[in-house]
Amino acid sequence: MTNESEYFLKEEATRVRILSEALPYIQQFANRTVVIKYGGAAMKNSDLKDKVIRDIIFLSCVGMRPVVVHGGGPEINTWLTKLNIEPQFKDGLRVTDAETMEVVEMVLVGRVNKELVSLINQAGGSAVGLCGKDGNLITARPMDNTVGFVGEVASVSIKLVESLVENGYVPIISSVAADENGQAYNINADTVAGEIAAALGAEKLILLTDTAGILEDYHDPSTLLTRLTIQKARELIETGIVGGGMIPKVSCCVRSLAQGVQAAHIIDGRIPHSLLLEIFTDEGIGSMIVSSDHNLYL
């Protein structure tokens, strides 16, 4: 047998092993809803984007029900610059005046959302693009008058999303919503994903990020916490071990779990096929948060 043949057989054996390992998870999560917050490097890098699209379609093909929520901060900045509007931030929040809100809605709803829909459909999936305004999916309220039209989720009406999922479509949701008077607001996409996951009673909430997950020491990747409870997650925030931009991510996971989501995951979207590695392998690659010790190894 040649070296080339041996290499080929090893590669094939690896694929078979991975598929065999995935089978129990495919069986366990069939017909279950998973809400994916898509952003970060996985959205900016074209090769990673292609792999995320393929992963989403794979989830749908093996019987899971993916729902995707996305942001698009870097592209918003690009278009603000093109229009000679200087992006401004306060305490990590985008200051969103009326002019900026128009650009945010144009980019998230008109460009980013429809690009993702198109990519999934071209790759063999069936996606439908939405924003919080559609079917009164999300009703917004203002977060803080000092940052303009930055909103919070006041309520969620999930009927439209449920109808799409039940009929085999993948909803792609941008994080723009309106208040009761029709005023548009920009809402943090992590928050939107968490609230939609809770409203759907999702099996999983998965946040694609630019970090390995939750680290006990931010400077040491070997301190990754692969499994932890709500209580532990809250302690990490209270003690300052989780800080900065990770606070809203961990907080939205905790909130979704408290409302009935079975597990929340924070994973590194810079790793190719990170979604499949986290869901369908024994080791996973990120941090999984569950409601109690009893659920840690389910």
BABA-280274 format. One line per field, with one value per residue (C-alpha): chain; x, y, z. Coordinates in pm, 1 decimal, always signed. Layout:
c [A	...]
east [X	...]
north [Y	...]
up [Z	...]
% end
This chain:
c [A	A	A	A	A	A	A	A	A	A	A	A	A	A	A	A	A	A	A	A	A	A	A	A	A	A	A	A	A	A	A	A	A	A	A	A	A	A	A	A	A	A	A	A	A	A	A	A	A	A	A	A	A	A	A	A	A	A	A	A	A	A	A	A	A	A	A	A	A	A	A	A	A	A	A	A	A	A	A	A	A	A	A	A	A	A	A	A	A	A	A	A	A	A	A	A	A	A	A	A	A	A	A	A	A	A	A	A	A	A	A	A	A	A	A	A	A	A	A	A	A	A	A	A	A	A	A	A	A	A	A	A	A	A	A	A	A	A	A	A	A	A	A	A	A	A	A	A	A	A	A	A	A	A	A	A	A	A	A	A	A	A	A	A	A	A	A	A	A	A	A	A	A	A	A	A	A	A	A	A	A	A	A	A	A	A	A	A	A	A	A	A	A	A	A	A	A	A	A	A	A	A	A	A	A	A	A	A	A	A	A	A	A	A	A	A	A	A	A	A	A	A	A	A	A	A	A	A	A	A	A	A	A	A	A	A	A	A	A	A	A	A	A	A	A	A	A	A	A	A	A	A	A	A	A	A	A	A	A	A	A	A	A	A	A	A	A	A	A	A	A	A	A	A	A	A	A	A	A	A	A	A	A	A	A	A	A	A	A	A	A	A	A	A	A	A	A	A]
east [+0.0	+138.0	+183.2	-85.6	-331.9	-249.5	-308.4	-641.3	-757.9	-658.8	-854.1	-1157.5	-1130.6	-1124.2	-1440.0	-1617.8	-1511.4	-1642.1	-1975.1	-2007.7	-1934.3	-2192.5	-2476.2	-2593.6	-2602.8	-2791.8	-3047.4	-3067.6	-3119.4	-3349.2	-3644.6	-3491.2	-3445.7	-3100.8	-3059.9	-2726.0	-2594.1	-2369.9	-2105.3	-1737.9	-1460.3	-1686.8	-1893.7	-1601.6	-1381.1	-1523.5	-1378.9	-1517.1	-1848.4	-1876.7	-1815.9	-2075.1	-2329.7	-2253.5	-2280.6	-2623.5	-2747.0	-2600.1	-2793.4	-3111.8	-3040.8	-2992.4	-3325.5	-3236.8	-3415.8	-3161.0	-3261.9	-2994.8	-2964.8	-2694.7	-2529.0	-2301.2	-2104.2	-1798.3	-2012.1	-2214.7	-1888.0	-1782.8	-2103.6	-2103.2	-1752.6	-1862.5	-2141.1	-1901.9	-2068.6	-1819.4	-1901.8	-1930.9	-1941.7	-2018.2	-1945.4	-1924.4	-2260.1	-2296.0	-2434.3	-2725.3	-2885.5	-3159.7	-2911.9	-2704.1	-3017.7	-3110.1	-2768.6	-2789.6	-3126.1	-3013.3	-2701.9	-2842.7	-3183.2	-3108.7	-2755.9	-2622.0	-2949.8	-3021.1	-2664.4	-2692.6	-3031.1	-2889.7	-2581.4	-2787.9	-3032.5	-2749.9	-2590.2	-2907.1	-3089.8	-3420.8	-3375.9	-3611.1	-3486.5	-3655.6	-3596.8	-3765.5	-4030.9	-4166.1	-4482.1	-4413.6	-4144.4	-3969.5	-4106.9	-3827.8	-3791.0	-3514.9	-3214.7	-3057.8	-3138.9	-2768.9	-2701.2	-2998.6	-3191.2	-3023.0	-3292.2	-3374.6	-3618.8	-3955.2	-4141.6	-4119.6	-4397.2	-4260.6	-4548.9	-4394.5	-4060.7	-4234.5	-4436.0	-4122.3	-3929.3	-4216.5	-4227.8	-3858.0	-3724.3	-3421.4	-3515.3	-3234.6	-3307.9	-3139.3	-3139.9	-3341.1	-3682.6	-3940.5	-4120.7	-4498.2	-4488.3	-4291.1	-3957.5	-3669.5	-3404.9	-3073.3	-3055.9	-2755.1	-2767.8	-2658.8	-2954.1	-3195.5	-3065.5	-3108.9	-3464.2	-3568.6	-3412.3	-3608.8	-3935.2	-3887.5	-3792.2	-3479.3	-3257.7	-2948.2	-2834.8	-2495.6	-2295.3	-2021.5	-1751.3	-1387.7	-1278.2	-1217.6	-1501.7	-1505.2	-1152.9	-1062.6	-751.2	-807.7	-439.9	-423.9	-624.6	-559.8	-798.4	-1100.0	-1405.8	-1574.0	-1878.6	-2026.0	-2355.8	-2558.8	-2437.2	-2071.8	-2128.2	-2284.0	-1993.1	-1744.3	-1921.1	-1948.8	-1579.8	-1467.6	-1317.6	-1567.9	-1545.9	-1569.2	-1751.1	-1796.7	-2035.1	-2333.9	-2265.3	-2254.6	-2547.7	-2769.8	-2681.1	-2775.8	-3102.8	-3199.5	-3123.0	-3331.6	-3621.3	-3597.9	-3325.7	-3148.5	-2788.1	-2601.6	-2266.9	-2000.6	-1766.5	-1481.3	-1616.3	-1260.4	-1226.7	-1361.2	-1684.6	-1693.3	-2070.8	-2046.5	-1747.6	-1935.9	-2265.4	-2160.8	-1834.9	-1771.8	-1509.0	-1667.3	-1454.3	-1607.7	-1788.7	-2127.3	-2344.3	-2632.7	-2888.9	-2757.8	-2493.4	-2740.4	-2725.3	-2348.1	-2282.8	-2613.5]
north [+0.0	+342.3	+630.2	+818.2	+529.8	+503.1	+876.0	+851.2	+561.7	+747.6	+1051.2	+840.2	+659.3	+995.9	+1107.4	+784.3	+818.4	+1173.6	+1075.9	+782.7	+1008.0	+1258.9	+1005.3	+1011.4	+1392.2	+1395.6	+1159.5	+1359.1	+1697.4	+1595.9	+1835.3	+2063.2	+2437.0	+2595.6	+2973.7	+3092.7	+3443.9	+3503.6	+3776.9	+3856.2	+3718.5	+3440.5	+3710.3	+3915.2	+3634.3	+3491.4	+3142.1	+3123.5	+3263.2	+2984.6	+2723.4	+2875.8	+2872.3	+2505.0	+2425.4	+2590.3	+2390.9	+2072.3	+2131.3	+2169.1	+1857.9	+1635.0	+1741.5	+2032.7	+2366.1	+2648.9	+3011.4	+3272.8	+3619.8	+3852.1	+4185.4	+4371.6	+4639.0	+4654.5	+4698.4	+4969.3	+5153.1	+5115.9	+5274.6	+5550.8	+5642.0	+5638.5	+5882.8	+6105.5	+6018.9	+5954.8	+5641.6	+5725.3	+5496.5	+5543.8	+5268.2	+5018.4	+5122.1	+5281.8	+5634.6	+5617.9	+5944.1	+5952.5	+5973.6	+5684.9	+5477.9	+5508.8	+5369.5	+5090.8	+4978.5	+5002.1	+4793.1	+4529.3	+4478.2	+4566.0	+4435.0	+4195.1	+4012.1	+3961.2	+3852.5	+3575.1	+3469.2	+3455.0	+3256.8	+2994.7	+2960.6	+2932.6	+2656.8	+2448.5	+2574.6	+2759.1	+3085.1	+3376.1	+3717.1	+3908.7	+4196.1	+4267.1	+4475.1	+4184.4	+4036.5	+4244.8	+3989.2	+4222.2	+4531.5	+4764.5	+5022.6	+5281.7	+5176.5	+5510.6	+5858.5	+5945.2	+5695.0	+5775.6	+5499.2	+5206.2	+4973.7	+4683.9	+4399.9	+4490.2	+4185.6	+3902.5	+3759.6	+3435.2	+3306.9	+3407.0	+3241.4	+2926.5	+2905.8	+2937.8	+2678.6	+2429.9	+2459.1	+2388.4	+2743.1	+2893.3	+3237.1	+3493.3	+3778.8	+4119.1	+4301.6	+4607.8	+4653.2	+4926.5	+5056.8	+5084.2	+5414.6	+5271.5	+5429.8	+5204.7	+5095.5	+4916.3	+4631.7	+4423.4	+4104.0	+3882.9	+4011.8	+3953.2	+3598.1	+3520.4	+3653.3	+3470.7	+3147.0	+3185.6	+3259.9	+2955.0	+2726.5	+2643.7	+2346.6	+2559.7	+2920.2	+2947.0	+3270.2	+3279.1	+3510.2	+3606.1	+3438.6	+3076.7	+3096.1	+3180.8	+3189.8	+3194.8	+3387.1	+3607.7	+3580.4	+3199.8	+2996.6	+2679.3	+2811.7	+2769.0	+2660.7	+2405.2	+2342.1	+2559.0	+2637.2	+2959.4	+3003.6	+2977.2	+3218.5	+3475.7	+3437.9	+3501.2	+3827.6	+3937.8	+3872.6	+4048.5	+3737.6	+3788.9	+4151.8	+4392.9	+4270.1	+3923.4	+4052.4	+4106.4	+3773.7	+3571.7	+3769.1	+3697.9	+3326.9	+3327.2	+3508.4	+3263.5	+2963.1	+3110.5	+3124.5	+2761.1	+2725.8	+2395.0	+2501.6	+2813.0	+2801.7	+3066.0	+2942.3	+3065.9	+3152.0	+3189.4	+2809.3	+2647.8	+2450.4	+2553.5	+2503.3	+2136.9	+2077.2	+2215.7	+2036.4	+1700.7	+1605.5	+1475.2	+1736.7	+2047.3	+2357.5	+2637.3	+2704.2	+2548.4	+2699.9	+2499.7	+2567.2	+2329.6	+2071.2	+1797.1	+1908.3	+1949.8	+1619.4	+1552.2]
up [+0.0	-95.5	+148.8	-40.1	+5.4	+374.6	+419.9	+237.1	+456.0	+772.7	+657.3	+578.1	+913.0	+1089.2	+907.1	+997.8	+1363.7	+1377.6	+1222.6	+1462.2	+1758.4	+1635.4	+1605.6	+1970.1	+1961.6	+1631.1	+1784.4	+2108.0	+1941.2	+1653.8	+1626.7	+1891.6	+1838.3	+1860.6	+1850.4	+1710.2	+1756.3	+1455.7	+1464.2	+1511.3	+1291.5	+1165.1	+993.7	+857.0	+721.6	+397.6	+453.1	+807.7	+687.6	+430.8	+701.4	+935.7	+653.4	+586.2	+958.1	+980.0	+681.8	+831.6	+1155.0	+953.0	+745.9	+1053.3	+1200.1	+1425.1	+1398.9	+1373.3	+1426.1	+1353.4	+1510.1	+1378.1	+1437.2	+1198.9	+1382.5	+1153.1	+839.7	+1013.8	+1085.3	+722.2	+594.4	+854.8	+739.5	+373.9	+465.3	+664.8	+995.0	+1274.3	+1478.2	+1847.4	+2149.9	+2517.8	+2770.3	+2484.1	+2334.0	+1992.8	+2030.1	+1788.7	+1682.6	+1418.0	+1128.3	+1261.7	+1323.2	+955.5	+858.8	+1120.1	+986.6	+625.5	+691.1	+928.8	+767.1	+405.6	+352.7	+616.7	+668.3	+300.3	+228.0	+489.0	+353.1	+2.5	+107.1	+289.5	+1.5	-252.4	-43.3	-44.8	+263.1	+295.5	+483.5	+549.5	+663.8	+944.3	+1181.3	+1511.1	+1336.2	+1131.8	+1280.6	+1594.4	+1672.0	+1916.7	+2086.6	+2194.2	+2468.6	+2514.1	+2717.0	+2807.9	+2677.3	+2661.2	+2381.1	+2158.3	+1986.8	+2160.4	+2285.2	+2510.3	+2450.7	+2606.0	+2473.5	+2220.6	+2001.5	+1866.2	+1649.6	+1316.4	+1397.7	+1521.4	+1198.2	+983.9	+1184.9	+1179.3	+800.1	+754.5	+712.2	+885.1	+1026.6	+997.8	+1239.2	+1256.8	+1588.9	+1482.1	+1642.8	+1704.7	+2010.7	+2040.7	+1848.7	+1557.2	+1646.9	+1540.1	+1790.8	+1763.4	+2018.7	+2120.2	+1913.2	+2205.4	+2405.9	+2118.3	+2071.5	+2439.7	+2456.1	+2138.8	+2267.9	+2591.1	+2410.2	+2186.0	+2475.6	+2278.5	+2353.2	+2307.4	+2279.5	+2106.8	+2089.5	+1825.7	+1961.1	+1909.8	+2233.1	+2331.9	+2584.6	+2955.2	+3098.8	+3469.0	+3363.9	+3061.5	+2964.9	+2987.9	+2730.9	+2933.7	+3202.9	+2975.3	+3172.2	+2950.2	+3172.6	+3446.6	+3616.8	+3635.4	+3992.8	+3887.5	+3597.1	+3830.8	+4072.7	+3791.1	+3704.0	+4069.0	+4135.7	+3817.5	+3657.1	+3376.1	+3268.5	+2978.1	+2670.0	+2817.8	+3085.5	+2849.8	+2677.8	+2999.3	+3141.5	+2841.1	+2870.8	+3239.0	+3168.2	+2891.6	+3114.1	+3394.5	+3147.1	+3043.2	+2777.7	+2841.7	+2772.8	+2662.3	+2484.5	+2424.9	+2152.6	+1936.1	+1591.5	+1461.4	+1463.4	+1144.7	+1199.7	+1564.8	+1574.2	+1481.3	+1707.4	+2006.7	+1945.2	+1801.3	+1972.2	+2323.7	+2407.5	+2253.0	+2209.2	+2417.1	+2743.4	+2816.8	+3090.9	+3237.8	+3507.6	+3775.1	+3866.2	+3773.2	+3405.9	+3377.2	+3202.5	+3028.8]
% end
